[in-house]
Amino acid sequence: MTTDAAAESSESRLSSSQLNKNKPFHNDESCPKEVLPVRGCGSRNTSPSGRIGSRNTSPSRQKVVKTKPRGLDEETVATFGKAVHPDVQMEDNIWAMLPEDLFNEILARVPPFMIFRLRSVCKRWNSILQDNSFLKFHSEVPSHGPCLLTFWKNSQTPQCSVFSLPLKTWYRIPFNFLPQWAFWLVGSSGGLVCFSGLDGLIFRALVCNPLTQTWRTLPSMNYNQQRQLIMVVDRTDKSFKVIATSDIYGDKSLPTEVYDSKIDKWTVHQIMPAVNLCSSKMAYCDSRLYLETLSPLGLMMYRLDSGYWEHIPAKFPRSLLDGYLVAGTQKRLFLVGRIGLYSTLQSMRIWELDHAKIMWVEISRMPPKYFRALLRLSAERFECFGQDNLICFTSWNQGKGLIYDVEKKVWSWIAGCALQSYNSQVCFYEPRFDASVH
């Protein structure tokens, strides 16, 4: 079933060209604003595979363009902004007589960003995001694939774009609902996005769902000081936690605090032992939080279930210039960094922690052609983060993005604009309508 065939209902019939107009679908303020595809940013597919089925230009004979919503290496064969004319039109009475539960289950399998475009079909489809039956089916459907969320402020106006890896398309999401103090992107988990910032002299954090445009500010911490934060969502009991550790440049005597959405408050846990952190980057996997330390050399691990810290003496590889901890699936923990000297040749490598032997084992190296294109200068800075055995590299100066699939051992550039702005903050993001901020 194609998107345009689904657009014909007994309540409203729209042509496929109307579905692709970039304008607000509804004036009701209770409904989220439209998620628009970002044009002029590499969304046009000029590869030979992108021209499949487009040789016959007659509108009545043009083939139906289908997309594959799941999988990193599945490509969209045409740009979504183009009008698509199906060969066969579905009868109106088929949709009119469709059972409600089957209708909701079908829409729950549509990629989230495309549901916004389908909301203009009729009033029934417009109110689908508030329907409990639809949200139930949506929560049971597997993710449609990972996305990259970029956030920046242009003249103090929040801007956000999301790149869908399966659809290979950029989408602009309105972020005007955020307060002015929400400046730092903490991260994303389970469809929610966390921000932090200084509201005057008070350090605050908030959690939001970009798709539903809902958000709330978390209660104040017991100790009012800027912290390193990380958010974890548990979809089984529909809750989330935010962990606040001591800042790398701040007071190391601050105790660890954990916010639990089920009780809506921060609880004070053990103070991290006196260590010298070599990076403020953290990684969370298998209910454990990891940080890199220089003295003593290795890792600090925080157990969320017990609330205690312990040291892991995993020595770093020799000549490691800068390392990033990246969480994989289950218990997999990766270390990504450059090997060499700042004034000589370098290489980017990936290691995995052997928990039994407590040592780093090299699993991959970035090919030289990718390394030279990503980092042209020896001392150039880069960012690295991961999700579900996908590792993303972004260059601050080159404005490029590169993704490595650990399972498939495949390197690939991010199509279009890797960064929408020079000072963008980037993280992986899973779009979900059922993710609640409460």
Buried (B, 14 or more C-beta within 10 A) or exposed (E): EBBBBBBBBEEBEBEBEEBBEEEEBBEEEEBBBBBBBBBEBBBBBEEEEBEBEEEEEEEEEBBBBEBEBEEBEBBBBBBBEEEBBBEEEBEEEEBEEEEEEEBBBBBBBBBBBBBBBBBBBBEBBBBBBEBEBBBBBBBEEEBBBBBBBBBBBEEEEBBBBBBBBBBBBBBBBBBEBBBEBBBBBBBBBBBBBBBBBEBEEEBBBBBBBBBBBBBEBBEBBEBEEBBBBBBBBBBEEBBBBBBBBBBBEBEBEBBBBBBEBEEEBBEBBEEBEEBEBBBBBBBBBBEBBBBBBEEBBBBBBBBBEEBEBEBBEBEBBEEBBBBBBBBBBEEBBBBBBBBBEEEEEBBBBBBBBEEEEEEBEEBBEBEEEBBEBBBEEBEBEBBBBBBBBBBBBBBBEBBBBBBBBBEEEEBBEBBBBBBBBEEBBBBBBBBBBBBBBE
